[in-house]
C-alpha cells in the first residue's frame, strides 16, 4: 500500500488519548512549517549570493507589488486567526472530550494551513521581487506559528475544559 495512503488514513483516525492527540497535532504543525522552510532557505541563500530571485518588477510597480503582497499577507493572517478563534469558540461545551479534541484538531489544521499559505506567498514574493522585506515577513509568520504552537495549557484554555476533563487528559487514559 502507498505510504501516502497509510499516512492519510492515520491522520483521519480519531485519538485515543491526550498523548496521541498531542503527537499528531505536533506532527501536523511541524510538517506544515517544513513545507516552506527548505524552499525559503534556498531562496534566502540565493539572495545572499546575489543571484537569487527574478527581480522582474522595477520602478513604482515594485512598491505597488510590495504593498499589495503585504496587505494580502496581513489579511490572510487576520482571517486565519479570527476564523480559527471563532471556530474554537463554536465547539459545544456538551461534546465529549474526545470529540472536542477532534474538532479542535480540525480547526487548528485549517488555521495552520492558512498561516502556511501566507508564508508561501511571502516566499514567492521574495523570489519574484528579490527583496528582504518579504524575508522579514516570512520570519514574522514563523514567529506567529510559534505563538500558535499547540501546547497543553493553550488547548485546555481555548477549549475551556472543566477540572474533570483536565484530570482525564492528565491521567493518560483512553478517551471514550
JOKA-V236750 format. One line per field, one symbol per residue. phi: phi as a letter, one per 30 degrees, with the letter a starting at -180 (. if undefined). psi: psi as a letter, one per 40 degrees, with the letter a starting at -180 (. if undefined). burial: # if it has 9 or more other ideal C-beta (glycine too) atoms within 8 Angstrom, else .. Layout:
# JOKA-V236750
phi = ???
psi = ???
burial = ???
This chain:
# JOKA-V236750
phi = .dddddddddddddddadededddddddedddddecddddeddddddddjcdichdcbidddddddddddddddddddddddddddddddddddddddddddddedddddddddddddddddddddddchbdedddddddddddeddcddbedddddddhdddddddddddidddc
psi = ihdddddddddehiididdddddddddddddddddedddddddddddddeeiidfehiaddddddddddddddddddddddddddddddehhdeiiddddddddddddddddddddddddddddddddefhedddddddddddddddehhidddddddefiidddddddddeiii.
burial = .....#........#.##.###.###.##..##..#...#..#####....##........#..##..##.##..##.###.##..##..#...#.##.######.#################.#######.###.##..##.##..#.#...###..#.#...##.##.....#.
